[in-house]
Structures are given as C-alpha cells and as structure tokens.
Amino acid sequence: MKNYLLIAACMVLNPCHAQNGISNCGTGVNDSLSVAYSQALSQLVQSRDAAVENAEKRAETLKLNPYFFRLMTPGTYYNRPLHQVMGIGSGEASEDDSAPTLGGLEATKASDYALAQLYVSQPRLVERTENVLKEEPALRKDIDTPVTPVEPKLAEKAVAVDLDTDVPDTVVIVPKRPNFWKVKGSASLQFTQSYFSDNWYQGGENNYAGIGMLTLEANYDNQQKIQWDNKLEAQLGFQTTSSDDYHKFRVTSNLLRLTSKLGYKAAKNWFYTGQVMSYTQLAPFYEKNQRDWKASFATPLYLTISVGMDYKYKSKNEKVDLSVYISPLAYYMTYVNRLHSNHYKLLDDGTADLDANGDYQYFYRYPATYGMEHADDHFLHKFGPNLTVNSKIVIAKNVTWTSRFYWFSNFHSTLFEWENKLDFTINKYLSANFYAYPRFDDSSRNYKKRHGYLMFKEWLSLGLNYNF
C-alpha cells in the first residue's frame, strides 16, 4: 500500500510520467519507483530554478490544489478517475477543469490517472466509495460560499488632537488596597388574609397575618488563606386573633440570629474554623388568654461556640453554594431571665393550683420548657459535637432553595433544626415564599407533653422582596 501511495504522489509531482507510465506500472514496480523518484527530484530542481527566475509565474502555477486530498485518504473509489480514463463525460465542463496546471498537465487529471492505476492494479486496497466519504464530517460544504469583504467605514470628520498638551513632570500614583469585604442583604414583607362568614359550615376565625424578614451579610475573603463570614437574620410575624381576650395580635414568627464564622484555609476546600452562633426572640410571645409571656428578648437566649473544620464548595456558574461545618466539641448555653410578679409564679407547667383568692389557676413553669430543672435556674450548659450545613441552590431561573441544618448533642439530649425556604421570584420586587421548619428537641419533658419532641412550622406567603 505504501509503495502505491508513493507512486501516486510521485505521479502528481511529475504528471508527464503519470501519463506515460500508466501502461507499464503494473510490472517492475521497483524499477518504476526508482525512475519516478529520480524524475520527481529532477522536476523539483527545475521547479526551484524556475521559481528563482520567474517568481510571480511560479507562484501562480504552484497554487494549492484541494483535489490532491484524494491521494492522502485511505483507499476510496472516486467516480472521476475512471470516467476520465474511459472518456465518460469528457465533453462536459466541470469545476475541476479550472484547476491550476503543473508541468503542462492539469494537476487534477494527473491525480486521477494515478488513482485509476491504483484501482486497476490493486483493487483490494480500495475499501470504500466516494459516497461513504461524503457522509463523514471531515468534508465541509459551507466553505464553498464566497466570503463577502466588509468595507471599513471611515469617520466623517477627523478629530483634532492637541499633542502639545503640557504633562506635569511629576505624576503622583496613589495605590489603593483591594476591598476584600462583600456586603449584601435582602428584605421582604409578606402578607396573608383569611375570612370566614358567620354561617361557614366548618367555622373559622378571620385574621390578617404578615411577616417581615431581613438578612444582612458581611463576608471577608482575602483570596489567600482567611475567610470571615458574618450573617444577621431577623424574622417577625404577627397574626390578628379575636379569640384572645388579652391580646389583639399574636406572634407567629420571632427570630433574631447572628452567626459569625472565621476560617483559615487548610486545603483546597477545607478551612480550620471557629464559629459563634447566638439567637433569641425580637418580641414577647404569649399563650392564648395568658398575661405572662412565654418568651421574650434574650429569654431564652441560645449561644453556641465551637471549633472544627468547614468544607466550602461553590460551583463555577454559582448555582450551588455549600458549607458543611463539623465540630467535634462545641459549647451550648441556654439563658433564661424571668420577671416575677405578685400574681404569677414559675411553677410546674400545665398544672392547676389555688391562687391567693382560692380560685384554680394554671401556672406555667417556662424554664422547664428550655431544659432547666428548677424555676430559679437561669443558665444551662452543655458540651458535645456539632454539625451545621448551609446550602443555597438555584433550581431554576426564578426558584432558589435556601437550607440550614443544625445538629447538637451532649449524648443525653439531642437538638436538630432544618430550615427550608423556597423563593419564587416573580419580578424584581414581588416574590412568593414557602417556608418549612421541622425541629426536634428532647431536652425537656414539657415538649413531650405537648405532642412529642418533633415540632413543625410552615407558611406560604406572597409579598414584596428587595435584594441589595
């Protein structure tokens, strides 16, 4: 195969030999090869000398011929070589007839004669047809379209430039340090409304509800080793109620949480990290038809201090942002500050007793709700492992899922929280939110009395939203 390809190449370089030797190449292959090689060298020498004497003419005759690719492809049967030898269609003009000449013969016809000789003498080397080759992606037809040059547009009027402007001898360069801080936030105000007619067959209580949410973030990243993330979250929601004799509004959502996390890079996505998280309520919370509040600002107050490793991942398209913080040892504190009055005491929760007037009155021992054993306790301290997972996933163009998973255990009690928020962005200022919040805490027997340790909160709302 190699010998015949070389013979074909030499025939292209020496078309005269291709035309004369088509009848005697079937025998004496080695002698023909030597003769063809010698004549090809002679032809190249003559071509070189002619190029020196007449460069312009030589440049015109040595243009690249795209039809030579037939000699470089694996054995393929082309229609044109045999048609040319047998005189089929010789009187018709084709696009190949305009091919450049080389040594007085059309280069394309020389390559056709070489291929025809190959078909006759070595048919076993021809493995496919021209139609199969055209189906392969290597041959492109779009390059046949001529390229239309674009005329450059000059300016209608020259702009005068004063090159004699005085430049001060001293140029003061004021270097500015890059700003490694990134501050962002979001605020939303959502509303819901329910109405029931007096004769509604199932009954119901008319109410209006609203919730405001604010998130502020200030993150530091020096693009080398240190990252410091700070996040402040606030939620406050109210609902009107007509069945409460003491309060026109009841709190439905009540949260103030601050999280600060300082990390030093250990590996590609791993950071040695220390984390401080504290959260409490913004407004007092009352049980229905009760004067004493069950929770208020800093009562209870939760504080977690921990050290561990933080794995951070952010996709290149910024659709996935993940942080997995693992701490083998964390300090968990609960603080309660109760105000005592002359009429109410902090007794066992949910029990009835006689008050000073001899009437039965329910008393609530709220510190027990937060895991404390005695009414006079104000602090509860725990030590154990901690896991915090924060994620933000852009599900679709206008749908974002934000999640926070928190777990702590001192091997006597366990607490986990899983906050999930789906944001459906309608436009720049209008959005809908779906919020689901399961929580498990077996640190207090009071939780089990109130339908078990597993709690759940959920809402769906529509309202205003603004990101900055």
C-alpha positions as CSV (number, residue, x, y, z in Angstrom):
1,M,0.0,0.0,0.0
2,K,2.8,2.4,0.9
3,N,4.5,1.8,-2.4
4,Y,1.4,2.6,-4.4
5,L,0.7,5.7,-2.4
6,L,4.3,6.9,-3.0
7,I,3.9,6.1,-6.8
8,A,0.7,8.2,-6.8
9,A,2.4,11.1,-5.1
10,C,5.3,11.0,-7.5
11,M,2.9,10.9,-10.4
12,V,1.3,14.1,-9.2
13,L,4.7,15.8,-8.9
14,N,5.6,14.6,-12.4
15,P,2.4,14.5,-14.4
16,C,4.2,13.7,-17.6
17,H,5.5,10.4,-16.1
18,A,2.0,9.7,-14.9
19,Q,0.5,9.9,-18.3
20,N,3.3,7.8,-20.0
21,G,3.7,5.3,-17.2
22,I,0.1,4.3,-16.7
23,S,0.5,1.4,-19.0
24,N,3.7,-0.1,-17.6
25,C,3.4,0.4,-13.8
26,G,1.8,-3.0,-13.3
27,T,5.2,-4.7,-13.8
28,G,8.6,-3.9,-12.5
29,V,7.3,-1.9,-9.5
30,N,10.8,-1.3,-8.0
31,D,12.3,-0.1,-11.3
32,S,9.3,2.2,-11.9
33,L,9.6,3.5,-8.4
34,S,13.3,4.4,-8.9
35,V,12.6,6.1,-12.2
36,A,9.6,8.0,-10.8
37,Y,11.6,9.1,-7.8
38,S,14.5,10.3,-9.9
39,Q,12.2,12.2,-12.3
40,A,10.4,13.8,-9.3
41,L,13.7,15.1,-7.9
42,S,14.7,16.5,-11.3
43,Q,11.3,18.1,-11.6
44,L,11.7,19.7,-8.2
45,V,15.1,21.1,-9.1
46,Q,13.7,22.5,-12.3
47,S,10.8,24.0,-10.4
48,R,13.2,25.6,-7.9
49,D,15.3,27.2,-10.6
50,A,12.2,28.4,-12.4
51,A,10.9,29.9,-9.2
52,V,14.1,32.0,-8.9
53,E,13.9,33.3,-12.4
54,N,10.2,34.0,-12.5
55,A,8.7,34.1,-9.0
56,E,5.3,35.5,-10.0
57,K,4.7,33.0,-12.7
58,R,5.8,30.1,-10.5
59,A,3.6,31.3,-7.6
60,E,0.6,31.1,-10.0
61,T,1.4,27.6,-11.2
62,L,2.1,26.2,-7.7
63,K,-1.2,27.1,-6.1
64,L,-2.6,24.5,-3.7
65,N,-4.9,22.1,-5.3
66,P,-7.7,20.9,-3.0
67,Y,-8.3,17.8,-5.2
68,F,-4.9,16.3,-4.1
69,F,-6.7,15.2,-0.9
70,R,-7.8,12.1,-2.8
71,L,-4.3,10.8,-2.8
72,M,-4.0,11.2,1.0
73,T,-7.2,9.5,2.1
74,P,-7.5,5.7,2.7
75,G,-8.3,3.6,-0.4
76,T,-11.5,5.2,-1.8
77,Y,-13.3,4.7,-5.1
78,Y,-13.9,8.0,-6.8
79,N,-16.1,8.3,-9.9
80,R,-14.0,10.9,-11.8
81,P,-10.7,9.0,-12.3
82,L,-12.3,6.0,-14.2
83,H,-14.7,8.4,-16.1
84,Q,-11.7,10.3,-17.3
85,V,-9.8,7.2,-18.4
86,M,-12.8,5.8,-20.2
87,G,-13.8,9.1,-21.7
88,I,-17.1,9.4,-20.0
89,G,-18.3,12.9,-19.8
90,S,-15.1,14.3,-21.4
91,G,-17.0,16.8,-23.4
92,E,-18.7,18.3,-20.3
93,A,-17.1,21.1,-18.3
94,S,-16.7,20.7,-14.6
95,E,-15.4,22.6,-11.7
96,D,-12.2,20.6,-11.9
97,D,-11.3,21.9,-15.3
98,S,-10.4,25.2,-13.8
99,A,-7.7,23.6,-11.6
100,P,-4.2,25.0,-11.9
101,T,-1.6,23.3,-14.1
102,L,1.7,21.8,-13.0
103,G,4.3,21.0,-15.7
104,G,1.9,21.4,-18.6
105,L,-0.7,19.0,-17.4
106,E,-3.7,19.6,-15.2
107,A,-2.8,18.6,-11.7
108,T,-6.2,17.2,-11.1
109,K,-6.0,14.9,-14.2
110,A,-2.6,13.7,-13.1
111,S,-4.0,12.6,-9.7
112,D,-7.0,11.0,-11.5
113,Y,-4.6,8.9,-13.6
114,A,-2.7,7.8,-10.5
115,L,-5.9,6.7,-8.8
116,A,-7.1,4.9,-11.9
117,Q,-3.9,2.9,-12.0
118,L,-4.4,2.0,-8.3
119,Y,-7.9,0.8,-9.0
120,V,-6.7,-1.5,-11.8
121,S,-3.6,-2.9,-10.3
122,Q,-4.6,-3.2,-6.6
123,P,-8.4,-3.2,-6.2
124,R,-8.1,-4.9,-2.8
125,L,-6.8,-1.7,-1.3
126,V,-10.0,0.2,-2.2
127,E,-12.2,-0.2,0.9
128,R,-15.0,2.4,0.5
129,T,-16.7,4.6,-2.1
130,E,-16.9,8.3,-2.6
131,N,-20.5,8.4,-1.3
132,V,-19.3,7.0,2.1
133,L,-16.6,9.6,2.3
134,K,-19.0,12.4,1.7
135,E,-21.1,11.3,4.7
136,E,-18.2,11.8,7.1
137,P,-17.9,15.1,8.9
138,A,-14.4,15.8,7.6
139,L,-15.8,17.1,4.3
140,R,-17.4,20.5,4.6
141,K,-19.6,22.3,2.0
142,D,-20.1,25.6,3.7
143,I,-16.6,26.8,2.7
144,D,-17.8,26.9,-0.9
145,T,-19.8,30.0,-0.2
146,P,-17.7,33.1,-1.2
147,V,-16.8,35.5,1.6
148,T,-18.0,39.0,1.0
149,P,-15.5,41.6,2.2
150,V,-16.8,44.3,4.5
151,E,-15.9,47.8,3.6
152,P,-14.4,49.7,6.6
153,K,-16.2,52.9,7.5
154,L,-14.2,56.0,8.0
155,A,-15.1,58.8,10.3
156,E,-16.9,61.7,8.7
157,K,-14.7,64.2,10.3
158,A,-11.2,64.0,11.7
159,V,-10.9,64.6,15.4
160,A,-8.4,67.3,16.3
161,V,-5.9,66.2,18.9
162,D,-3.7,68.6,20.7
163,L,-0.4,66.9,21.0
164,D,1.2,69.9,22.7
165,T,-0.7,69.5,26.0
166,D,1.6,70.0,28.9
167,V,2.1,67.0,31.0
168,P,3.3,67.5,34.6
169,D,6.8,66.3,35.3
170,T,5.7,64.6,38.5
171,V,2.9,62.0,38.4
172,V,1.5,61.0,41.8
173,I,0.4,57.4,41.9
174,V,-1.9,56.6,44.8
175,P,-2.1,52.8,45.5
176,K,-5.4,51.5,46.8
177,R,-5.7,48.3,48.6
178,P,-8.3,45.9,47.2
179,N,-11.6,45.7,49.1
180,F,-11.9,42.1,50.4
181,W,-15.3,42.8,52.0
182,K,-18.5,41.8,50.3
183,V,-21.7,43.2,51.8
184,K,-25.2,42.1,50.7
185,G,-28.7,41.7,52.0
186,S,-32.3,41.1,51.3
187,A,-35.6,42.3,52.8
188,S,-39.1,41.0,52.3
189,L,-42.6,41.8,53.6
190,Q,-45.2,39.1,53.1
191,F,-49.0,39.1,53.8
192,T,-51.8,36.6,54.2
193,Q,-55.5,37.1,54.9
194,S,-58.3,34.7,55.9
195,Y,-62.1,35.4,56.0
196,F,-65.0,33.2,57.2
197,S,-68.6,34.1,57.1
198,D,-70.7,33.7,60.3
199,N,-72.5,30.7,58.8
200,W,-69.5,28.9,57.4
201,Y,-70.2,25.2,58.0
202,Q,-66.8,24.4,59.4
203,G,-66.4,27.6,61.4
204,G,-63.3,29.7,61.4
205,E,-61.6,32.8,62.7
206,N,-61.0,35.8,60.5
207,N,-57.4,37.0,60.6
208,Y,-54.8,39.0,58.9
209,A,-51.2,37.9,59.0
210,G,-47.9,39.5,58.0
211,I,-44.2,38.6,58.3
212,G,-41.1,40.7,57.7
213,M,-37.7,39.2,57.1
214,L,-34.3,40.8,56.9
215,T,-31.0,39.2,56.1
216,L,-27.6,41.1,56.2
217,E,-24.3,39.5,55.3
218,A,-20.7,40.9,55.6
219,N,-18.1,38.5,54.3
220,Y,-14.3,38.9,54.2
221,D,-12.1,36.9,51.8
222,N,-8.5,37.9,51.1
223,Q,-8.3,35.4,48.3
224,Q,-5.5,33.6,50.0
225,K,-6.0,32.0,53.4
226,I,-8.5,33.9,55.6
227,Q,-12.3,33.9,55.3
228,W,-14.7,35.6,57.8
229,D,-18.4,35.2,57.2
230,N,-21.0,37.2,59.2
231,K,-24.7,36.8,58.9
232,L,-27.6,38.5,60.7
233,E,-31.2,37.2,60.3
234,A,-34.3,38.7,61.6
235,Q,-37.9,37.4,61.3
236,L,-41.0,38.9,62.9
237,G,-44.6,37.9,62.1
238,F,-48.0,38.8,63.6
239,Q,-51.5,37.5,63.3
240,T,-54.7,39.1,64.4
241,T,-56.9,37.0,66.7
242,S,-60.4,37.6,68.0
243,S,-60.4,34.6,70.4
244,D,-57.7,36.1,72.7
245,D,-59.2,38.2,75.5
246,Y,-55.9,39.9,76.3
247,H,-54.1,40.4,73.0
248,K,-55.3,41.6,69.6
249,F,-52.1,40.3,67.9
250,R,-50.2,37.1,68.4
251,V,-46.6,36.5,67.3
252,T,-46.3,33.8,64.6
253,S,-42.6,34.1,63.7
254,N,-40.0,35.5,66.1
255,L,-36.3,35.2,65.4
256,L,-33.1,37.2,65.8
257,R,-29.9,35.2,64.9
258,L,-26.3,36.2,64.5
259,T,-23.7,33.8,63.0
260,S,-20.0,34.5,62.7
261,K,-17.5,32.1,61.3
262,L,-13.7,32.7,60.9
263,G,-11.7,30.2,58.8
264,Y,-8.1,29.6,57.9
265,K,-7.5,27.6,54.7
266,A,-6.1,24.2,55.3
267,A,-6.6,22.5,51.9
268,K,-8.4,23.2,48.6
269,N,-11.9,23.5,50.1
270,W,-11.2,22.8,53.8
271,F,-10.8,25.5,56.5
272,Y,-9.8,25.4,60.1
273,T,-12.8,27.2,61.5
274,G,-14.2,28.7,64.7
275,Q,-17.9,29.5,64.9
276,V,-20.1,31.6,67.2
277,M,-23.9,31.5,66.8
278,S,-26.5,33.2,69.0
279,Y,-30.2,33.6,68.6
280,T,-33.2,34.8,70.6
281,Q,-36.6,36.5,70.0
282,L,-37.4,40.0,69.0
283,A,-40.8,40.4,70.7
284,P,-42.7,38.8,73.6
285,F,-44.7,35.7,72.9
286,Y,-47.9,35.0,74.9
287,E,-50.0,31.9,75.2
288,K,-53.6,32.4,74.3
289,N,-55.6,34.2,77.1
290,Q,-52.4,34.5,79.3
291,R,-50.9,37.7,80.7
292,D,-47.4,36.3,81.3
293,W,-45.2,36.0,78.4
294,K,-43.7,32.7,77.5
295,A,-40.7,34.1,75.6
296,S,-39.2,37.5,75.1
297,F,-36.0,39.2,74.0
298,A,-33.0,37.3,75.5
299,T,-35.4,34.8,77.2
300,P,-34.4,32.3,76.1
301,L,-31.0,33.2,74.7
302,Y,-29.1,30.4,72.9
303,L,-25.3,30.6,72.4
304,T,-23.1,28.0,70.6
305,I,-19.3,28.3,70.5
306,S,-17.3,25.7,68.6
307,V,-14.2,24.9,66.7
308,G,-13.8,22.4,63.8
309,M,-13.4,22.0,60.1
310,D,-15.5,23.7,57.4
311,Y,-15.9,22.4,53.8
312,K,-16.9,25.1,51.3
313,Y,-18.0,24.5,47.7
314,K,-19.2,26.9,45.1
315,S,-20.0,25.9,41.5
316,K,-18.5,27.9,38.6
317,N,-21.9,29.0,37.5
318,E,-22.7,30.0,41.1
319,K,-25.9,27.9,41.1
320,V,-24.7,25.8,44.1
321,D,-23.2,27.3,47.3
322,L,-22.5,24.7,50.1
323,S,-20.9,24.9,53.5
324,V,-20.5,21.8,55.8
325,Y,-19.2,22.7,59.3
326,I,-18.1,19.8,61.5
327,S,-17.1,20.4,65.2
328,P,-16.0,17.6,67.5
329,L,-16.5,19.8,70.5
330,A,-19.0,22.6,71.0
331,Y,-20.2,24.6,74.0
332,Y,-24.0,25.1,74.0
333,M,-25.6,27.5,76.5
334,T,-29.2,28.5,77.3
335,Y,-30.0,31.6,79.3
336,V,-33.4,32.5,80.8
337,N,-34.3,35.7,82.7
338,R,-37.8,35.6,84.1
339,L,-39.6,38.6,85.6
340,H,-41.6,37.7,88.7
341,S,-44.9,39.5,89.6
342,N,-47.1,39.4,92.6
343,H,-49.8,37.4,90.9
344,Y,-47.9,34.7,88.9
345,K,-45.1,32.3,89.8
346,L,-43.0,30.0,87.8
347,L,-44.4,26.6,88.8
348,D,-44.7,23.3,87.0
349,D,-46.1,23.8,83.5
350,G,-49.6,22.8,82.7
351,T,-50.7,22.1,86.3
352,A,-53.5,23.7,88.3
353,D,-53.3,25.1,91.7
354,L,-55.2,27.5,94.0
355,D,-54.2,31.2,93.8
356,A,-54.4,33.7,96.6
357,N,-58.1,34.1,96.2
358,G,-58.8,30.4,96.4
359,D,-59.5,30.0,92.6
360,Y,-57.9,27.5,90.4
361,Q,-55.3,29.0,88.1
362,Y,-52.9,27.5,85.6
363,F,-49.3,28.1,86.2
364,Y,-46.5,27.6,83.6
365,R,-43.0,26.7,84.6
366,Y,-41.4,28.1,81.5
367,P,-37.8,27.4,82.4
368,A,-38.6,23.7,82.2
369,T,-39.6,24.2,78.6
370,Y,-36.0,25.1,77.9
371,G,-34.5,22.1,79.7
372,M,-33.9,23.6,83.1
373,E,-34.9,21.6,86.2
374,H,-35.6,24.4,88.7
375,A,-37.6,27.5,88.5
376,D,-34.7,29.6,89.7
377,D,-32.2,28.3,87.1
378,H,-31.1,30.9,84.6
379,F,-28.3,29.0,82.8
380,L,-28.0,25.6,81.2
381,H,-24.6,24.4,79.9
382,K,-23.9,21.6,77.5
383,F,-20.9,20.2,75.7
384,G,-20.9,17.9,72.6
385,P,-20.4,17.6,68.9
386,N,-22.0,20.0,66.4
387,L,-22.9,19.9,62.7
388,T,-24.1,22.8,60.6
389,V,-24.9,22.6,56.9
390,N,-25.8,25.7,54.9
391,S,-26.7,25.5,51.3
392,K,-28.1,27.7,48.5
393,I,-29.2,26.0,45.2
394,V,-30.7,27.8,42.2
395,I,-33.2,25.2,41.0
396,A,-34.5,27.3,38.1
397,K,-34.1,30.8,36.8
398,N,-36.6,32.2,39.3
399,V,-36.6,29.5,42.0
400,T,-34.0,29.3,44.8
401,W,-33.8,26.9,47.7
402,T,-32.0,28.0,50.8
403,S,-31.5,25.5,53.6
404,R,-29.9,25.4,57.0
405,F,-29.4,22.1,59.0
406,Y,-28.2,22.4,62.7
407,W,-27.4,19.4,65.0
408,F,-26.1,19.3,68.5
409,S,-26.0,16.5,71.1
410,N,-24.4,16.1,74.5
411,F,-25.3,12.3,74.4
412,H,-28.1,12.9,76.9
413,S,-30.3,15.1,74.7
414,T,-30.4,16.0,71.0
415,L,-31.4,19.0,69.1
416,F,-31.7,19.4,65.4
417,E,-33.3,22.1,63.2
418,W,-33.8,22.0,59.5
419,E,-34.9,25.3,57.9
420,N,-36.0,25.3,54.3
421,K,-37.0,28.3,52.3
422,L,-38.1,28.3,48.6
423,D,-38.1,31.7,46.9
424,F,-40.2,32.1,43.8
425,T,-39.2,35.4,42.2
426,I,-42.0,37.0,40.1
427,N,-40.1,40.2,39.3
428,K,-37.6,42.5,40.9
429,Y,-39.9,43.5,43.8
430,L,-42.5,40.8,44.0
431,S,-42.0,37.2,45.2
432,A,-43.6,34.2,46.9
433,N,-42.1,32.2,49.8
434,F,-42.6,28.7,51.1
435,Y,-41.1,28.1,54.5
436,A,-40.8,24.7,56.2
437,Y,-39.1,24.2,59.5
438,P,-39.0,20.8,61.4
439,R,-37.4,20.8,64.8
440,F,-36.5,18.1,67.3
441,D,-35.6,18.7,70.9
442,D,-35.8,16.0,73.7
443,S,-34.1,18.2,76.3
444,S,-37.4,19.0,78.1
445,R,-40.2,16.7,79.2
446,N,-42.5,19.7,78.6
447,Y,-42.1,19.2,74.8
448,K,-43.2,15.6,75.0
449,K,-46.3,16.6,77.0
450,R,-47.1,18.9,74.1
451,H,-47.5,16.3,71.4
452,G,-43.9,15.0,71.3
453,Y,-40.4,16.1,70.7
454,L,-40.8,16.7,67.0
455,M,-42.2,20.1,66.1
456,F,-43.1,21.7,62.7
457,K,-43.7,25.2,61.4
458,E,-44.7,26.1,57.8
459,W,-46.1,29.0,55.9
460,L,-46.7,30.1,52.3
461,S,-46.9,33.8,51.5
462,L,-46.8,36.4,48.8
463,G,-45.4,39.9,49.1
464,L,-42.6,42.4,48.4
465,N,-38.9,41.5,48.2
466,Y,-35.8,43.6,47.6
467,N,-32.2,42.5,47.3
468,F,-29.3,44.8,47.8
